[in-house]
Amino acid sequence: MVEVNGVAECEYGLTPCWGPLIDVLMERFMYMGTTTCPAVMGKRRIHMYKHVWTRRYLNIDDRGFTYQWKSGKYCPVNVDEAIAHVFS
């Protein structure tokens, strides 16, 4: 960010900096462990993250696909739905 005449101006086209976002999000989730689910798209390992306030889970596999636990099994859901669920 550049300041000109006391006004902040944004710089665009820079290399993305993901560290601050990751740090903020990591403070709000607990890592609960993994499960391997053979019934889900070819035996994928699913990582379970629990939100500290809502107590809802964000379940993500090694490839970045997201899931919800429904009716006794992990069901694939799109990322937006998974995130909305965690914060609802």
C-alpha positions as CSV (number, residue, x, y, z in Angstrom):
1,M,0.0,0.0,0.0
2,V,1.3,3.4,-0.9
3,E,0.3,6.7,0.8
4,V,-0.1,9.8,-1.3
5,N,-1.1,13.1,0.4
6,G,-2.3,11.3,3.4
7,V,-4.6,8.9,1.4
8,A,-3.8,5.2,1.2
9,E,-3.7,3.8,-2.3
10,C,-3.8,0.1,-3.0
11,E,-1.3,-1.7,-5.1
12,Y,-2.6,-4.3,-7.5
13,G,-0.9,-7.1,-9.5
14,L,1.3,-8.2,-6.6
15,T,2.0,-11.8,-5.7
16,P,-0.8,-13.0,-3.4
17,C,0.0,-13.2,0.3
18,W,-2.0,-16.0,1.9
19,G,-0.3,-16.2,5.2
20,P,-2.5,-13.6,7.1
21,L,-5.7,-15.2,5.9
22,I,-4.5,-18.7,6.8
23,D,-3.5,-17.5,10.3
24,V,-6.8,-15.9,11.0
25,L,-8.8,-18.9,9.8
26,M,-6.6,-21.4,11.7
27,E,-7.3,-19.6,15.0
28,R,-11.0,-20.4,14.5
29,F,-10.8,-24.1,13.8
30,M,-9.6,-27.1,15.7
31,Y,-8.1,-30.0,13.9
32,M,-10.0,-33.1,15.0
33,G,-8.4,-35.8,13.0
34,T,-8.8,-37.8,9.8
35,T,-11.0,-40.6,8.6
36,T,-10.6,-42.8,5.5
37,C,-13.9,-43.3,3.9
38,P,-14.0,-46.1,1.2
39,A,-17.6,-45.3,0.2
40,V,-16.7,-41.8,-0.9
41,M,-15.2,-41.4,-4.3
42,G,-12.5,-44.0,-4.2
43,K,-11.3,-44.3,-0.5
44,R,-10.4,-40.7,0.3
45,R,-8.8,-39.5,3.5
46,I,-11.0,-36.7,4.9
47,H,-9.6,-34.1,7.4
48,M,-12.1,-32.9,10.0
49,Y,-11.9,-29.3,11.2
50,K,-14.2,-28.1,13.9
51,H,-15.2,-24.4,14.2
52,V,-14.5,-23.1,17.8
53,W,-17.8,-21.1,18.0
54,T,-20.4,-22.9,15.9
55,R,-19.0,-26.4,16.7
56,R,-19.7,-27.4,13.1
57,Y,-17.3,-29.4,11.0
58,L,-15.5,-28.5,7.8
59,N,-14.5,-31.8,6.2
60,I,-11.9,-31.6,3.4
61,D,-10.1,-34.4,1.6
62,D,-6.4,-34.3,0.4
63,R,-7.6,-33.0,-3.0
64,G,-9.5,-30.1,-1.5
65,F,-13.0,-31.6,-2.0
66,T,-15.5,-30.9,0.8
67,Y,-18.0,-33.2,2.5
68,Q,-20.8,-33.1,5.1
69,W,-21.8,-35.9,7.4
70,K,-25.4,-36.8,6.5
71,S,-27.5,-39.8,7.4
72,G,-24.5,-41.7,8.8
73,K,-22.1,-41.1,5.8
74,Y,-19.9,-38.5,4.2
75,C,-21.6,-36.8,1.3
76,P,-19.8,-34.6,-1.2
77,V,-20.9,-31.0,-1.2
78,N,-19.5,-27.9,-3.0
79,V,-17.1,-25.6,-1.1
80,D,-19.6,-22.8,-0.7
81,E,-22.2,-25.1,0.8
82,A,-19.6,-26.6,3.2
83,I,-18.5,-23.1,4.4
84,A,-22.1,-21.9,4.7
85,H,-22.8,-24.9,6.9
86,V,-19.9,-24.2,9.2
87,F,-20.9,-20.6,9.8
88,S,-24.7,-21.2,10.0
